[in-house]
Amino acid sequence: MDNFFAKISELFSTPEYIDSLLHGFLLTLQISYFALLIGIFLGTIIALIDTAKPSRWMIVPKLICRVYVGIIRGTPMALQLFIMFFVIFAIKGFPSIIIAIIAFGLNSAAYAAEVIRGGILSVDTGQTEAGLALGLSRFTIFTKIVAPQAIKNIIPALGNEIITVIKETAIVSMVGMYDLNMAAKDIGSGQNMASYIVPMFVAALFYLATIYLISFIVKRIEKSLRRSDLRVEK
Amino acid sequence: MENKNTDLVIKNLHKSFGKNNVLNGINFELKEGERVVVLGPSGSGKSTFLRCINWMEEPTSGEMIFDGELVTEKNIRRIRRNIGMVFQHFNLISNMTVMENLTLAPVKLKLMKRAAAEKRAMELLRHIGLPSKAQAYPASLSGGQKQRVAIIRAMMLSPEVLLFDEPTSALDPESIEDVLSLIRELADRGMTIMIVTHEMSFAKEIATRIVFLDKGKIIEEGTPEEFFTHPKTERVKEFLKKIL
């Protein structure tokens, strides 16, 4: 145990190690952040197509969305990442961070789409009918009535998706990228540290702290959105 | 606007949900100032009939003419402003305050300026005794309060016709009377009204005409007097025996 704490203080007092960890952590955050931007944006579009009023023009887009979500959810993330790296973007010199962002973004889009779709469908149809009966347009009904109510149901589940993506990016170490997970392994295998447990423990703390912070923020947003459910006045 | 004599003409209206034919050829006319109560056994298509009038359910076939204008998918949104609807479950918009519920449509549809809409809303709220609830969210209102707000929300657009789809079915007995007296008041002011209700005594009292639906068809109609005391068809006699 003494050795463990000694190693921890060694890790934190060696600028080289700190540098590696922070570099890895930064890459993890970058991939997660941009992947989630893509994922939530694309996911919203997919969900909107999926929940749109059925019509002749929507048959093909709806089918494409359904198939896309099915394939992404039905295959392992690691396999999708490999296909991106070794098949689709097997171009020499193409920045791997971009490939990773695209791979995670496209993956996250399918899950985000399901979350957003569920949130939209959970809004009572009576709310839409109220708007229709008042002669409002479908656009106004969506933006003023359905979307604000759907968001309340979407935020908690989307928080889960954010957390999942951050953790799942750890598999980029499988294609040799230097993320937080890889940094821990790298430090641990070095001759000076010669211990996996310490850097991995520290990396775990980094992940935990990040995810704790995100959960905290999501809870706060959730609470402020629930105001109209409470029996309070504006 | 030119032809104010007949508000609504419905010819051979059919509505089916998949293979389920709910309305099987309804012919109906509604004139200004009439108060029509739609009765019928459950599953007879009463609510569907009412909901087809403002296209909450799009008719499968048939023709609807409102104020001399054929109702189509293109003009239904404009026509809906003239056909107010009050729902069984109130359908107040839950992310908006009472005031926002009342002013949303008139302001969005550019029929009123916000200040004018708010002034009108306050007048109506005062009228129903709920001015203190203007800034409250629907979740804090009782059922009866919600339904009365829903009624004045429909009135904000000054519609020509008001449709009531079982307006008191989800209410406790005490609230029912509050809502009925508000409807009664609208009736006294000459509002054209169509109601689907199970409140028979109210139907008798308020209706200028009763329409009886069975299996998606109008099988009998007449004044409340004729309908309740001299029913013509066996089906209505049987219905009245069960409920009275």
Boltz contact constraints between the chains, C-beta under 6 A:
constraints:
  - contact:
      token1: [A, 126]
      token2: [B, 89]
      max_distance: 6.0
  - contact:
      token1: [A, 126]
      token2: [B, 91]
      max_distance: 6.0
  - contact:
      token1: [A, 129]
      token2: [B, 56]
      max_distance: 6.0
  - contact:
      token1: [A, 130]
      token2: [B, 91]
      max_distance: 6.0
  - contact:
      token1: [A, 130]
      token2: [B, 93]
      max_distance: 6.0
  - contact:
      token1: [A, 133]
      token2: [B, 54]
      max_distance: 6.0
  - contact:
      token1: [A, 133]
      token2: [B, 85]
      max_distance: 6.0
  - contact:
      token1: [A, 134]
      token2: [B, 105]
      max_distance: 6.0
  - contact:
      token1: [A, 135]
      token2: [B, 77]
      max_distance: 6.0
  - contact:
      token1: [A, 135]
      token2: [B, 80]
      max_distance: 6.0
  - contact:
      token1: [A, 135]
      token2: [B, 81]
      max_distance: 6.0
  - contact:
      token1: [A, 135]
      token2: [B, 109]
      max_distance: 6.0
  - contact:
      token1: [A, 140]
      token2: [B, 108]
      max_distance: 6.0
  - contact:
      token1: [A, 145]
      token2: [B, 93]
      max_distance: 6.0
  - contact:
      token1: [A, 148]
      token2: [B, 95]
      max_distance: 6.0
  - contact:
      token1: [A, 149]
      token2: [B, 95]
      max_distance: 6.0
  - contact:
      token1: [A, 228]
      token2: [B, 95]
      max_distance: 6.0
  - contact:
      token1: [A, 228]
      token2: [B, 137]
      max_distance: 6.0
  - contact:
      token1: [A, 229]
      token2: [B, 139]
      max_distance: 6.0
  - contact:
      token1: [A, 231]
      token2: [B, 139]
      max_distance: 6.0
  - contact:
      token1: [A, 231]
      token2: [B, 140]
      max_distance: 6.0
  - contact:
      token1: [A, 233]
      token2: [B, 135]
      max_distance: 6.0
  - contact:
      token1: [A, 233]
      token2: [B, 136]
      max_distance: 6.0
  - contact:
      token1: [A, 234]
      token2: [B, 97]
      max_distance: 6.0
  - contact:
      token1: [A, 234]
      token2: [B, 135]
      max_distance: 6.0
